[in-house]
Structure formats: C-alpha cells, structure tokens
Amino acid sequence: MPHYLFRAHYSQAGIQGVLKEGAASRLKAVSDLAASVGGRVETAYWAFGDDDFIMIAELPSNAAAAAAATRVSASGAGSVTTTVLLTAAEIDEARGIGVTYRPPGA
C-alpha cells in the first residue's frame, strides 16, 4: 500500500481543540480517519515551526489520501499538505521508463 506524508498547520480553533481534548485524543481521531479510508497511521508527531503535526500513513490510494486531507482542511481546524512517498523500488521502476523530454531553450 502507498505511503503518504501529511503535514498539518492548525488554525486557532484547531490548536484550542488539541489543548482542550489532549494530543492522545487527536491521535485517535486521525487514526480513526485513516482507518475509515482503509489505511493506518504508521507514525505521528507534533512539531515546532511551520508544521504543527506530521504523520506518515499507509493508505490504499491517492484518492483515499485526498479524501482524508480534504476532510481535515474543510473542517477549518487546520490546513494539510500531502506528499506521496516512494520506495527505492518505485524510483528504480521510474528510472526504467523511457521518457521523451526537451528542456526549455534546447
């Protein structure tokens, strides 16, 4: 199953919810979210800086990842950025695909 990196930045209401409910409660909520689209949370962390919450999840498809991320963003609790993670085998597979490309100005 594909893996995804989710980076979230809480809104004011979102961080107030974390402070009210606790981090363990929010981790359960995102674990339930991943399970609802057929996946699971592999690891999750809260962070300082641009991102307040970082999670790696295993999900069945890009559509499942998009469904999860858009529901969180639509809630207004925060904004989510999603990155598709690739394995070494997937990169090696990509290396073997013939591509025709002309760089600008070439």
DSSP file (Angstrom, degrees, kcal/mol; ACC not computed):
  #  RESIDUE AA STRUCTURE BP1 BP2  ACC     N-H-->O    O-->H-N    N-H-->O    O-->H-N    TCO  KAPPA ALPHA  PHI   PSI    X-CA   Y-CA   Z-CA
    1    1 A M              0   0    0      0, 0.0    60,-0.1     0, 0.0    38,-0.0   0.000 360.0 360.0 360.0 142.2    0.0    0.0    0.0
    2    2 A P        -     0   0    0      0, 0.0    57,-2.0     0, 0.0     2,-0.3  -0.234 360.0-136.7 -64.7 154.7    1.3    3.5   -0.8
    3    3 A H  E     -AB  58  85A   0     82,-0.7    82,-2.6    55,-0.2     2,-0.4  -0.872  16.6-164.8-113.9 148.9    2.6    5.8    2.0
    4    4 A Y  E     -AB  57  84A   0     53,-2.5    53,-2.3    -2,-0.3     2,-0.6  -0.987  15.6-142.1-135.8 141.7    1.8    9.5    2.4
    5    5 A L  E     -AB  56  83A   0     78,-2.9    78,-2.5    -2,-0.4     2,-0.5  -0.924  20.6-166.6-101.2 121.2    3.4   12.3    4.5
    6    6 A F  E     -AB  55  82A   0     49,-3.3    49,-2.6    -2,-0.6     2,-0.5  -0.938   4.3-170.9-109.6 129.2    0.8   14.6    5.9
    7    7 A R  E     -AB  54  81A   0     74,-2.7    74,-2.7    -2,-0.5     2,-0.4  -0.983   9.9-168.4-119.1 126.1    1.9   17.9    7.3
    8    8 A A  E     -AB  53  80A   0     45,-3.2    44,-2.8    -2,-0.5    45,-1.8  -0.904  17.2-162.9-121.0 144.8   -0.7   20.0    9.2
    9    9 A H  E     - B   0  79A   0     70,-2.3    70,-2.3    -2,-0.4    42,-0.1  -0.985  27.2-133.6-121.6 116.8   -0.8   23.5   10.4
   10   10 A Y  E     - B   0  78A   0     -2,-0.5    68,-0.3    68,-0.2     2,-0.1  -0.372   8.2-134.8 -71.1 144.8   -3.6   24.1   13.0
   11   11 A S     >  -     0   0    0     66,-2.6     4,-2.4    -2,-0.1     5,-0.3  -0.364  40.2 -94.6 -78.3 174.3   -5.9   27.1   12.9
   12   12 A Q  H  > S+     0   0    0      1,-0.2     4,-2.0     2,-0.2     5,-0.1   0.926 130.5  48.0 -58.5 -44.2   -6.5   28.9   16.2
   13   13 A A  H  > S+     0   0    0     63,-0.2     4,-1.9     1,-0.2    -1,-0.2   0.878 109.4  54.7 -64.2 -37.2   -9.6   26.7   16.7
   14   14 A G  H  > S+     0   0    0     62,-0.3     4,-1.8     2,-0.2    -2,-0.2   0.931 109.7  44.1 -63.3 -46.8   -7.7   23.6   15.9
   15   15 A I  H  X S+     0   0    0     -4,-2.4     4,-2.4     1,-0.2    -1,-0.2   0.855 110.4  56.3 -69.2 -32.6   -5.0   24.2   18.4
   16   16 A Q  H  X S+     0   0    0     -4,-2.0     4,-2.0    -5,-0.3    -1,-0.2   0.883 106.1  52.0 -62.7 -36.5   -7.6   25.1   21.0
   17   17 A G  H  X S+     0   0    0     -4,-1.9     4,-3.1     2,-0.2     5,-0.4   0.892 108.4  49.9 -64.8 -40.8   -9.2   21.7   20.3
   18   18 A V  H  X S+     0   0    0     -4,-1.8     4,-2.7     1,-0.2    -2,-0.2   0.927 112.0  48.2 -62.8 -44.5   -5.9   20.0   20.9
   19   19 A L  H  < S+     0   0    0     -4,-2.4    -2,-0.2     1,-0.2    -1,-0.2   0.868 116.8  43.2 -64.5 -35.7   -5.4   21.8   24.2
   20   20 A K  H  < S+     0   0    0     -4,-2.0    -2,-0.2    -5,-0.2    -1,-0.2   0.933 126.8  28.1 -74.5 -47.6   -9.0   21.0   25.3
   21   21 A E  H  < S-     0   0    0     -4,-3.1     4,-0.3    -5,-0.1    -3,-0.2   0.738 107.2-121.8 -90.1 -25.4   -9.0   17.3   24.2
   22   22 A G     X  -     0   0    0     -4,-2.7     4,-1.5    -5,-0.4     3,-0.2   0.015  24.3 -86.8  94.0 153.7   -5.4   16.4   24.5
   23   23 A A  H  > S+     0   0    0      1,-0.2     4,-2.6     2,-0.2     5,-0.2   0.867 123.4  58.1 -65.8 -38.4   -2.9   15.0   22.0
   24   24 A A  H  > S+     0   0    0      1,-0.2     4,-2.0     2,-0.2    -1,-0.2   0.887 105.5  51.3 -61.3 -38.2   -3.9   11.4   22.6
   25   25 A S  H  > S+     0   0    0     -4,-0.3     4,-1.9     2,-0.2    -1,-0.2   0.899 111.0  47.4 -64.4 -41.3   -7.5   12.1   21.7
   26   26 A R  H  X S+     0   0    0     -4,-1.5     4,-2.4     2,-0.2     5,-0.2   0.873 108.7  54.6 -69.7 -36.7   -6.4   13.8   18.4
   27   27 A L  H  X S+     0   0    0     -4,-2.6     4,-2.2     1,-0.2    -1,-0.2   0.910 108.5  49.4 -62.5 -40.9   -4.1   10.9   17.6
   28   28 A K  H  X S+     0   0    0     -4,-2.0     4,-2.7     1,-0.2    -1,-0.2   0.910 109.0  53.6 -62.3 -41.2   -7.1    8.6   18.0
   29   29 A A  H  X S+     0   0    0     -4,-1.9     4,-2.0     1,-0.2    -2,-0.2   0.917 112.1  42.5 -61.6 -44.0   -9.2   10.8   15.7
   30   30 A V  H  X S+     0   0    0     -4,-2.4     4,-2.5     2,-0.2    -1,-0.2   0.837 112.9  53.6 -74.2 -30.3   -6.6   10.8   12.9
   31   31 A S  H  X S+     0   0    0     -4,-2.2     4,-2.4    -5,-0.2    -2,-0.2   0.913 110.2  47.5 -65.5 -42.0   -6.1    7.0   13.3
   32   32 A D  H  X S+     0   0    0     -4,-2.7     4,-2.1     2,-0.2    -2,-0.2   0.884 110.2  53.5 -64.1 -38.6   -9.8    6.6   13.0
   33   33 A L  H  X S+     0   0    0     -4,-2.0     4,-0.8     2,-0.2    -2,-0.2   0.943 110.0  46.6 -60.4 -48.8   -9.8    8.8    9.9
   34   34 A A  H ><>S+     0   0    0     -4,-2.5     5,-2.9     1,-0.2     3,-0.9   0.916 112.6  50.1 -60.8 -43.0   -7.1    6.7    8.3
   35   35 A A  H ><5S+     0   0    0     -4,-2.4     3,-1.7     1,-0.2    -1,-0.2   0.852 101.9  62.7 -63.6 -34.1   -8.9    3.5    9.1
   36   36 A S  H 3<5S+     0   0    0     -4,-2.1    -1,-0.2     1,-0.3    -2,-0.2   0.732 107.1  43.4 -66.7 -21.4  -12.1    4.9    7.7
   37   37 A V  T <<5S-     0   0    0     -3,-0.9    -1,-0.3    -4,-0.8    -2,-0.2   0.207 129.5 -93.7-106.7  14.0  -10.5    5.1    4.2
   38   38 A G  T < 5S+     0   0    0     -3,-1.7    -3,-0.2     1,-0.3     2,-0.2   0.690  91.7  94.1  89.5  20.0   -8.9    1.7    4.5
   39   39 A G      < -     0   0    0     -5,-2.9     2,-0.3    -6,-0.2    -1,-0.3  -0.470  57.8-130.5-126.9-162.9   -5.5    2.7    5.9
   40   40 A R  E     -C   58   0A   0     18,-2.3    18,-2.8    -2,-0.2     2,-0.5  -0.992  23.7-108.5-153.8 151.9   -3.5    3.1    9.1
   41   41 A V  E     -C   57   0A   0     -2,-0.3    16,-0.3    16,-0.2     3,-0.1  -0.715  25.7-174.0 -80.9 127.9   -1.2    5.7   10.7
   42   42 A E  E     -     0   0A   0     14,-2.9     2,-0.3    -2,-0.5    15,-0.2   0.865  68.4 -16.1 -88.3 -43.3    2.4    4.5   10.7
   43   43 A T  E     -C   56   0A   0     13,-1.8    13,-2.7     2,-0.0    -1,-0.4  -0.981  60.3-169.3-158.8 153.0    3.8    7.3   12.8
   44   44 A A  E     +C   55   0A   0     -2,-0.3     2,-0.3    11,-0.2    11,-0.2  -0.997   5.7 177.6-149.7 144.4    2.7   10.7   14.0
   45   45 A Y  E     -C   54   0A   0      9,-3.0     9,-3.2    -2,-0.3     2,-0.3  -0.990  25.3-132.5-143.8 148.8    4.5   13.7   15.7
   46   46 A W  E     -C   53   0A   0     -2,-0.3     2,-0.3     7,-0.2     7,-0.3  -0.764  37.4-170.2 -93.6 152.7    3.7   17.2   16.9
   47   47 A A        -     0   0    0      5,-1.9     2,-0.3    -2,-0.3    -2,-0.0  -0.925  25.1-122.2-144.0 161.7    6.3   19.7   15.9
   48   48 A F  S    S+     0   0    0     -2,-0.3     3,-0.4     2,-0.0     2,-0.3  -0.723  76.2  33.5 -95.7 155.6    7.5   23.3   16.3
   49   49 A G  S    S-     0   0    0     -2,-0.3    -2,-0.1     1,-0.2     0, 0.0  -0.750 119.7 -14.9 106.7-148.8    7.9   25.5   13.2
   50   50 A D  S    S+     0   0    0     -2,-0.3     2,-0.4     2,-0.0    -1,-0.2   0.821 127.1  57.1 -65.6 -32.2    5.8   25.7   10.1
   51   51 A D        -     0   0    0     -3,-0.4   -42,-0.2     1,-0.1     3,-0.1  -0.854  55.3-175.3-105.2 135.5    4.1   22.3   10.8
   52   52 A D  S    S+     0   0    0    -44,-2.8    -5,-1.9    -2,-0.4     2,-0.3   0.718  78.0  22.9 -94.2 -26.8    2.2   21.6   14.0
   53   53 A F  E     -AC   8  46A   0    -45,-1.8   -45,-3.2    -7,-0.3     2,-0.4  -0.998  62.9-170.8-145.8 134.9    1.5   17.9   13.2
   54   54 A I  E     +AC   7  45A   0     -9,-3.2    -9,-3.0    -2,-0.3     2,-0.4  -0.993  11.5 174.6-130.1 134.0    3.3   15.4   11.0
   55   55 A M  E     -AC   6  44A   0    -49,-2.6   -49,-3.3    -2,-0.4     2,-0.5  -0.999  22.6-154.8-141.6 140.7    2.0   12.0   10.1
   56   56 A I  E     +AC   5  43A   0    -13,-2.7   -14,-2.9    -2,-0.4   -13,-1.8  -0.979  26.9 179.0-110.8 126.6    3.0    9.1    7.8
   57   57 A A  E     -AC   4  41A   0    -53,-2.3   -53,-2.5    -2,-0.5     2,-0.6  -0.944  29.2-135.6-129.1 149.2    0.1    6.9    6.9
   58   58 A E  E     +AC   3  40A   0    -18,-2.8   -18,-2.3    -2,-0.3   -55,-0.2  -0.925  36.4 171.4-101.4 118.2   -0.3    3.9    4.7
   59   59 A L        -     0   0    0    -57,-2.0   -20,-0.1    -2,-0.6   -21,-0.1  -0.901  41.4-119.1-130.2 156.3   -3.4    4.3    2.6
   60   60 A P  S    S-     0   0    0      0, 0.0     2,-0.3     0, 0.0   -22,-0.1   0.733  84.4  -9.4 -70.7 -21.7   -4.9    2.3   -0.3
   61   61 A S     >  -     0   0    0      1,-0.1     4,-2.0   -59,-0.1     5,-0.1  -0.989  66.6 -98.0-165.3 167.3   -4.8    5.1   -3.0
   62   62 A N  H  > S+     0   0    0     -2,-0.3     4,-2.7     1,-0.2     5,-0.2   0.866 121.9  56.9 -61.2 -36.4   -4.2    8.7   -3.9
   63   63 A A  H  > S+     0   0    0      1,-0.2     4,-2.5     2,-0.2    -1,-0.2   0.900 106.0  49.0 -63.3 -40.3   -8.0    9.1   -3.8
   64   64 A A  H  > S+     0   0    0      2,-0.2     4,-2.2     1,-0.2    -1,-0.2   0.903 112.0  49.0 -65.1 -40.7   -8.1    7.9   -0.2
   65   65 A A  H  X S+     0   0    0     -4,-2.0     4,-2.6     2,-0.2     5,-0.2   0.912 112.3  48.3 -64.4 -42.6   -5.3   10.3    0.8
   66   66 A A  H  X S+     0   0    0     -4,-2.7     4,-2.7     2,-0.2     5,-0.3   0.898 109.7  52.7 -65.1 -40.2   -7.1   13.2   -0.9
   67   67 A A  H  X S+     0   0    0     -4,-2.5     4,-1.7     2,-0.2    -2,-0.2   0.929 112.6  44.7 -60.9 -45.4  -10.4   12.3    0.8
   68   68 A A  H  X S+     0   0    0     -4,-2.2     4,-1.8     2,-0.2    -2,-0.2   0.948 116.0  45.3 -64.3 -49.7   -8.7   12.3    4.2
   69   69 A A  H  X S+     0   0    0     -4,-2.6     4,-2.5     1,-0.2     5,-0.2   0.893 112.8  49.6 -64.7 -41.1   -6.7   15.5    3.6
   70   70 A T  H  X S+     0   0    0     -4,-2.7     4,-2.7    -5,-0.2    -1,-0.2   0.865 108.1  53.6 -69.6 -33.5   -9.6   17.5    2.2
   71   71 A R  H  X S+     0   0    0     -4,-1.7     4,-1.1    -5,-0.3    -1,-0.2   0.912 111.3  46.1 -65.2 -40.9  -12.0   16.5    5.0
   72   72 A V  H >X>S+     0   0    0     -4,-1.8     5,-0.7     2,-0.2     3,-0.6   0.950 115.5  45.4 -66.0 -48.1   -9.5   17.8    7.6
   73   73 A S  H ><5S+     0   0    0     -4,-2.5     3,-1.3     1,-0.2     5,-0.2   0.898 110.3  54.6 -62.5 -40.1   -8.9   21.0    5.6
   74   74 A A  H 3<5S+     0   0    0     -4,-2.7    -1,-0.2     1,-0.3    -2,-0.2   0.742  96.3  67.5 -66.4 -22.5  -12.6   21.5    5.0
   75   75 A S  H <<5S-     0   0    0     -4,-1.1    -1,-0.3    -3,-0.6    -2,-0.2   0.735 102.6-130.1 -69.3 -21.0  -13.3   21.3    8.8
   76   76 A G  T <<5S+     0   0    0     -3,-1.3   -62,-0.3    -4,-0.5   -63,-0.2   0.416  78.8 114.5  84.8  -2.5  -11.4   24.6    9.3
   77   77 A A  S   <S-     0   0    0     -5,-0.7   -66,-2.6     1,-0.2     2,-0.3   0.690  89.1 -44.0 -74.3 -17.6   -9.3   23.0   12.1
   78   78 A G  E     -B   10   0A   0     -6,-0.5    -2,-0.4   -68,-0.3     2,-0.4  -0.974  60.6 -86.9 172.8 179.4   -6.2   23.4   10.0
   79   79 A S  E     -B    9   0A   0    -70,-2.3   -70,-2.3    -2,-0.3     2,-0.4  -0.897  34.7-152.2-114.4 146.9   -4.6   23.1    6.6
   80   80 A V  E     -B    8   0A   0     -2,-0.4     2,-0.4   -72,-0.2   -72,-0.2  -0.947   8.3-163.6-123.7 137.2   -3.0   19.9    5.3
   81   81 A T  E     -B    7   0A   0    -74,-2.7   -74,-2.7    -2,-0.4     2,-0.4  -0.976  15.2-157.3-115.2 133.2   -0.2   19.3    2.8
   82   82 A T  E     -B    6   0A   0     -2,-0.4     2,-0.4   -76,-0.2   -76,-0.2  -0.928   9.2-172.0-117.2 134.4    0.1   15.8    1.4
   83   83 A T  E     -B    5   0A   0    -78,-2.5   -78,-2.9    -2,-0.4     2,-0.4  -0.992  21.9-133.5-123.6 127.4    3.3   14.2   -0.1
   84   84 A V  E     -B    4   0A   0     -2,-0.4     2,-0.4   -80,-0.2   -80,-0.2  -0.670  24.2-145.1 -76.3 129.2    3.3   10.9   -1.8
   85   85 A L  E     -B    3   0A   0    -82,-2.6   -82,-0.7    -2,-0.4     2,-0.4  -0.817  11.9-156.4-100.2 137.1    6.2    8.8   -0.6
   86   86 A L        -     0   0    0     -2,-0.4     2,-0.1   -84,-0.1   -82,-0.0  -0.868   8.6-132.8-115.4 145.5    8.0    6.4   -2.9
   87   87 A T     >  -     0   0    0     -2,-0.4     4,-2.0     1,-0.1     5,-0.2  -0.406  31.4-106.3 -85.1 167.7   10.1    3.4   -2.2
   88   88 A A  H  > S+     0   0    0      1,-0.2     4,-2.6     2,-0.2     5,-0.2   0.889 122.5  55.2 -60.2 -39.1   13.5    2.7   -3.7
   89   89 A A  H  > S+     0   0    0      1,-0.2     4,-2.2     2,-0.2    -1,-0.2   0.886 106.5  50.2 -62.9 -38.7   11.9    0.0   -5.9
   90   90 A E  H  > S+     0   0    0      2,-0.2     4,-2.3     1,-0.2    -1,-0.2   0.892 110.9  48.6 -67.5 -38.9    9.4    2.6   -7.2
   91   91 A I  H  X S+     0   0    0     -4,-2.0     4,-2.3     2,-0.2    -2,-0.2   0.910 111.4  50.1 -66.1 -41.3   12.2    5.0   -8.1
   92   92 A D  H  X S+     0   0    0     -4,-2.6     4,-1.2     2,-0.2    -2,-0.2   0.883 109.6  51.4 -64.2 -37.0   14.1    2.2   -9.8
   93   93 A E  H  < S+     0   0    0     -4,-2.2     3,-0.5     1,-0.2     4,-0.3   0.923 109.7  49.8 -62.7 -43.4   10.9    1.3  -11.8
   94   94 A A  H >< S+     0   0    0     -4,-2.3     3,-1.5     1,-0.2    -2,-0.2   0.872 103.7  59.9 -62.5 -37.8   10.6    5.0  -12.8
   95   95 A R  H 3< S+     0   0    0     -4,-2.3    -1,-0.2     1,-0.3    -2,-0.2   0.848 103.0  53.2 -57.7 -34.1   14.3    5.0  -13.9
   96   96 A G  T 3< S+     0   0    0     -4,-1.2     2,-0.5    -3,-0.5    -1,-0.3   0.491  84.6 100.9 -83.6  -3.5   13.5    2.3  -16.4
   97   97 A I  S <  S-     0   0    0     -3,-1.5     2,-0.2    -4,-0.3    -3,-0.0  -0.728  76.0-125.4 -87.1 123.9   10.6    4.1  -18.0
   98   98 A G        -     0   0    0     -2,-0.5     2,-0.4     2,-0.0    -2,-0.1  -0.472  32.0-171.7 -68.5 134.0   11.6    5.7  -21.3
   99   99 A V        -     0   0    0     -2,-0.2     2,-0.6     2,-0.1    -1,-0.0  -0.984  19.3-150.5-131.5 138.3   10.8    9.4  -21.4
  100  100 A T        +     0   0    0     -2,-0.4     2,-0.3     2,-0.0    -2,-0.0  -0.950  34.0 153.8-106.2 122.1   10.9   12.0  -24.3
  101  101 A Y        -     0   0    0     -2,-0.6    -2,-0.1     2,-0.0     0, 0.0  -0.988  30.3-161.3-151.5 136.7   11.7   15.5  -23.0
  102  102 A R        -     0   0    0     -2,-0.3     3,-0.1     0, 0.0    -2,-0.0  -0.981  25.9-132.9-118.0 117.8   13.3   18.6  -24.4
  103  103 A P    >   -     0   0    0      0, 0.0     3,-2.0     0, 0.0    -2,-0.0  -0.282  40.6 -81.8 -63.9 153.6   14.4   21.2  -21.8
  104  104 A P  T 3  S+     0   0    0      0, 0.0     0, 0.0     0, 0.0     0, 0.0  -0.310 116.3  13.0 -55.8 134.4   13.5   24.8  -22.3
  105  105 A G  T 3         0   0    0     -3,-0.1     0, 0.0     1,-0.1     0, 0.0   0.422 360.0 360.0  81.6  -1.9   15.8   26.5  -24.8
  106  106 A A    <         0   0    0     -3,-2.0    -1,-0.1    -4,-0.0     0, 0.0   0.474 360.0 360.0 -85.6 360.0   17.4   23.3  -26.0
